[in-house]
Amino acid sequence: MEETPTDKLFVFSGYEGAVLVGCIMFSRLTFEQDDKTVFILSPVAVKSDRQKQDIGQTLISYGVAELRRAGVDVVLTYGDPN
Protein backbone atom coordinates (compact mmCIF):
# COMPACT_ATOMS: atom_id res chain seq x y z
CA MET A 1 0.00 0.00 0.00
CA GLU A 2 2.87 2.38 0.75
CA GLU A 3 4.13 2.01 -2.82
CA THR A 4 0.75 2.54 -4.50
CA PRO A 5 0.49 5.98 -6.16
CA THR A 6 -2.08 8.17 -4.41
CA ASP A 7 -4.21 8.49 -7.55
CA LYS A 8 -4.70 4.71 -7.62
CA LEU A 9 -6.06 4.25 -4.10
CA PHE A 10 -8.91 5.71 -2.06
CA VAL A 11 -9.08 4.88 1.66
CA PHE A 12 -11.96 5.87 3.95
CA SER A 13 -11.96 5.25 7.69
CA GLY A 14 -14.55 5.61 10.42
CA TYR A 15 -13.63 6.58 13.96
CA GLU A 16 -15.43 6.86 17.27
CA GLY A 17 -13.25 9.33 19.09
CA ALA A 18 -9.74 7.96 18.68
CA VAL A 19 -10.92 4.37 18.03
CA LEU A 20 -10.89 3.09 14.45
CA VAL A 21 -14.17 1.22 13.92
CA GLY A 22 -14.10 0.66 10.16
CA CYS A 23 -12.05 1.09 7.01
CA ILE A 24 -12.61 0.55 3.30
CA MET A 25 -10.30 0.75 0.29
CA PHE A 26 -10.88 1.27 -3.41
CA SER A 27 -8.01 0.30 -5.77
CA ARG A 28 -7.62 1.39 -9.38
CA LEU A 29 -8.19 -1.14 -12.17
CA THR A 30 -7.03 -0.50 -15.71
CA PHE A 31 -7.98 -2.21 -18.94
CA GLU A 32 -6.04 -1.89 -22.20
CA GLN A 33 -9.28 -1.96 -24.22
CA ASP A 34 -11.06 0.81 -22.27
CA ASP A 35 -10.03 4.18 -20.89
CA LYS A 36 -12.78 4.40 -18.25
CA THR A 37 -11.71 5.19 -14.69
CA VAL A 38 -12.50 2.04 -12.70
CA PHE A 39 -11.98 1.26 -9.02
CA ILE A 40 -12.67 -1.93 -7.07
CA LEU A 41 -13.84 -2.00 -3.46
CA SER A 42 -11.85 -4.41 -1.33
CA PRO A 43 -11.37 -4.81 1.55
CA VAL A 44 -14.12 -3.67 3.87
CA ALA A 45 -13.31 -4.07 7.56
CA VAL A 46 -15.43 -3.24 10.59
CA LYS A 47 -14.36 -3.80 14.19
CA SER A 48 -15.88 -7.10 15.37
CA ASP A 49 -17.92 -5.63 18.20
CA ARG A 50 -19.32 -2.91 15.90
CA GLN A 51 -20.53 -5.09 13.03
CA LYS A 52 -24.21 -5.07 11.99
CA GLN A 53 -24.48 -1.37 12.92
CA ASP A 54 -24.33 0.07 9.36
CA ILE A 55 -20.74 1.29 9.74
CA GLY A 56 -19.55 -0.61 6.67
CA GLN A 57 -22.55 0.45 4.59
CA THR A 58 -22.13 4.07 5.64
CA LEU A 59 -18.45 4.01 4.66
CA ILE A 60 -19.28 2.39 1.31
CA SER A 61 -22.00 4.95 0.54
CA TYR A 62 -19.68 7.80 1.46
CA GLY A 63 -16.79 6.30 -0.52
CA VAL A 64 -18.87 5.75 -3.66
CA ALA A 65 -20.15 9.34 -3.46
CA GLU A 66 -16.57 10.63 -3.16
CA LEU A 67 -15.42 8.53 -6.12
CA ARG A 68 -18.36 9.85 -8.14
CA ARG A 69 -17.29 13.43 -7.25
CA ALA A 70 -13.75 12.55 -8.32
CA GLY A 71 -15.02 11.54 -11.77
CA VAL A 72 -14.70 7.77 -11.44
CA ASP A 73 -16.75 6.01 -14.14
CA VAL A 74 -17.22 2.54 -12.62
CA VAL A 75 -17.00 1.05 -9.11
CA LEU A 76 -16.85 -2.73 -8.70
CA THR A 77 -16.88 -4.96 -5.66
CA TYR A 78 -15.41 -8.36 -5.00
CA GLY A 79 -15.90 -10.63 -2.02
CA ASP A 80 -18.48 -12.16 0.24
CA PRO A 81 -21.62 -9.96 0.28
CA ASN A 82 -22.28 -11.00 3.90
GROMACS elastic network, one bead per residue, 0.5 to 0.9 nm:
[ bonds ]
;  ai    aj funct       b0    kb
    1     4     6  0.52257   500
    1     5     6  0.86005   500
    1     9     6  0.84636   500
    2     5     6  0.81484   500
    3     6     6  0.88919   500
    4     7     6  0.83269   500
    4     8     6  0.66442   500
    4     9     6  0.70386   500
    5     8     6  0.55448   500
    5     9     6  0.70898   500
    6     9     6  0.56026   500
    6    10     6  0.76309   500
    7    10     6  0.77438   500
    7    28     6  0.80832   500
    8    26     6  0.82259   500
    8    27     6  0.58093   500
    8    29     6  0.81886   500
    8    39     6  0.81738   500
    9    25     6  0.70351   500
    9    26     6  0.57021   500
    9    28     6  0.62067   500
    9    39     6  0.82541   500
   10    24     6  0.83121   500
   10    25     6  0.56652   500
   10    26     6  0.50426   500
   10    27     6  0.66195   500
   10    28     6  0.86029   500
   10    39     6  0.88166   500
   10    63     6  0.80541   500
   10    67     6  0.81795   500
   11    23     6  0.71990   500
   11    24     6  0.58267   500
   11    26     6  0.64736   500
   11    27     6  0.87879   500
   11    63     6  0.81399   500
   12    22     6  0.83864   500
   12    23     6  0.56783   500
   12    24     6  0.54076   500
   12    25     6  0.65112   500
   12    26     6  0.87457   500
   12    59     6  0.67902   500
   12    60     6  0.85238   500
   12    62     6  0.83316   500
   12    63     6  0.65982   500
   13    20     6  0.71744   500
   13    21     6  0.77433   500
   13    22     6  0.56365   500
   13    24     6  0.64731   500
   13    25     6  0.88209   500
   13    59     6  0.72683   500
   14    19     6  0.85210   500
   14    20     6  0.60060   500
   14    21     6  0.56350   500
   14    23     6  0.61884   500
   14    24     6  0.89517   500
   14    46     6  0.88995   500
   14    55     6  0.75742   500
   14    56     6  0.88218   500
   14    59     6  0.71332   500
   15    18     6  0.62725   500
   15    19     6  0.53590   500
   15    21     6  0.53854   500
   15    22     6  0.70549   500
   15    23     6  0.89929   500
   16    19     6  0.52024   500
   16    20     6  0.65420   500
   16    21     6  0.66732   500
   17    20     6  0.81340   500
   20    23     6  0.77864   500
   20    46     6  0.86892   500
   20    47     6  0.77162   500
   21    45     6  0.83245   500
   21    46     6  0.57085   500
   21    47     6  0.50290   500
   21    48     6  0.86124   500
   21    49     6  0.89037   500
   21    50     6  0.68882   500
   21    55     6  0.77829   500
   22    44     6  0.76341   500
   22    45     6  0.54533   500
   22    47     6  0.60116   500
   22    50     6  0.85377   500
   22    55     6  0.66794   500
   22    56     6  0.65975   500
   22    59     6  0.77676   500
   23    43     6  0.80679   500
   23    44     6  0.60717   500
   23    45     6  0.53467   500
   23    46     6  0.65557   500
   23    47     6  0.89860   500
   23    56     6  0.77020   500
   23    59     6  0.74139   500
   24    41     6  0.73251   500
   24    42     6  0.68230   500
   24    43     6  0.57650   500
   24    45     6  0.63234   500
   24    46     6  0.86856   500
   24    56     6  0.78025   500
   24    59     6  0.69233   500
   24    60     6  0.71996   500
   24    63     6  0.80743   500
   25    40     6  0.81862   500
   25    41     6  0.58428   500
   25    42     6  0.56259   500
   25    43     6  0.57961   500
   25    44     6  0.68497   500
   25    63     6  0.85806   500
   26    39     6  0.57182   500
   26    40     6  0.51851   500
   26    42     6  0.61232   500
   26    43     6  0.78574   500
   26    63     6  0.82826   500
   26    67     6  0.89867   500
   26    75     6  0.83700   500
   26    76     6  0.89277   500
   26    77     6  0.89413   500
   27    38     6  0.84413   500
   27    39     6  0.52170   500
   27    40     6  0.53319   500
   27    41     6  0.66731   500
   27    42     6  0.75258   500
   28    37     6  0.76994   500
   28    38     6  0.59367   500
   28    40     6  0.64752   500
   29    37     6  0.76734   500
   29    38     6  0.53903   500
   29    39     6  0.54809   500
   29    40     6  0.68345   500
   30    33     6  0.89143   500
   30    34     6  0.78039   500
   30    35     6  0.75960   500
   30    36     6  0.79654   500
   30    37     6  0.74356   500
   30    38     6  0.67445   500
   30    39     6  0.85092   500
   31    34     6  0.54516   500
   31    35     6  0.69919   500
   31    36     6  0.82013   500
   31    38     6  0.88073   500
   32    35     6  0.73820   500
   34    37     6  0.87757   500
   35    38     6  0.88171   500
   36    72     6  0.78371   500
   36    73     6  0.59347   500
   36    74     6  0.74079   500
   37    71     6  0.77379   500
   37    72     6  0.51193   500
   37    73     6  0.51361   500
   37    74     6  0.64583   500
   37    75     6  0.87347   500
   38    72     6  0.62628   500
   38    73     6  0.59833   500
   38    75     6  0.58381   500
   38    76     6  0.75895   500
   39    67     6  0.85527   500
   39    72     6  0.74635   500
   39    73     6  0.84577   500
   39    74     6  0.64840   500
   39    75     6  0.50241   500
   39    76     6  0.62981   500
   39    77     6  0.85995   500
   40    74     6  0.84490   500
   40    75     6  0.56333   500
   40    77     6  0.53717   500
   40    78     6  0.72921   500
   41    44     6  0.75258   500
   41    60     6  0.84696   500
   41    75     6  0.71537   500
   41    76     6  0.60898   500
   41    78     6  0.67354   500
   41    79     6  0.89932   500
   42    77     6  0.66529   500
   42    78     6  0.64578   500
   42    79     6  0.74561   500
   43    78     6  0.84726   500
   43    79     6  0.81985   500
   44    56     6  0.68382   500
   44    59     6  0.88530   500
   44    60     6  0.83660   500
   45    48     6  0.87555   500
   45    56     6  0.71928   500
   46    49     6  0.83535   500
   46    50     6  0.65897   500
   46    51     6  0.59512   500
   46    55     6  0.70337   500
   46    56     6  0.62735   500
   47    50     6  0.53184   500
   47    51     6  0.64063   500
   48    51     6  0.55782   500
   49    52     6  0.88562   500
   50    53     6  0.61486   500
   50    54     6  0.87544   500
   50    55     6  0.75842   500
   51    54     6  0.73863   500
   51    55     6  0.71864   500
   51    56     6  0.78432   500
   52    55     6  0.75972   500
   52    56     6  0.83682   500
   53    56     6  0.79935   500
   53    57     6  0.87376   500
   54    57     6  0.51021   500
   54    58     6  0.58859   500
   54    59     6  0.84896   500
   55    58     6  0.51422   500
   55    59     6  0.61953   500
   55    60     6  0.86248   500
   56    59     6  0.51521   500
   56    60     6  0.61450   500
   56    61     6  0.86306   500
   57    60     6  0.50260   500
   57    61     6  0.60887   500
   57    62     6  0.84933   500
   58    61     6  0.51835   500
   58    62     6  0.61126   500
   58    63     6  0.84536   500
   59    62     6  0.51102   500
   59    63     6  0.59091   500
   59    64     6  0.85182   500
   60    64     6  0.60180   500
   60    65     6  0.84745   500
   61    64     6  0.52955   500
   61    65     6  0.62177   500
   61    66     6  0.86786   500
   62    65     6  0.51818   500
   62    66     6  0.62473   500
   62    67     6  0.87303   500
   63    66     6  0.50719   500
   63    67     6  0.61815   500
   63    68     6  0.85463   500
   64    67     6  0.50689   500
   64    68     6  0.60907   500
   64    69     6  0.86185   500
   64    75     6  0.74372   500
   65    68     6  0.50345   500
   65    69     6  0.62602   500
   65    70     6  0.86548   500
   66    69     6  0.50103   500
   66    70     6  0.61929   500
   66    71     6  0.87996   500
   66    72     6  0.89558   500
   67    71     6  0.64140   500
   67    72     6  0.54162   500
   67    73     6  0.85069   500
   67    75     6  0.82110   500
   68    71     6  0.52124   500
   68    72     6  0.53452   500
   68    73     6  0.73054   500
   68    74     6  0.86521   500
   68    75     6  0.89620   500
   69    72     6  0.75045   500
   72    75     6  0.74744   500
   78    81     6  0.83033   500
   79    82     6  0.87116   500
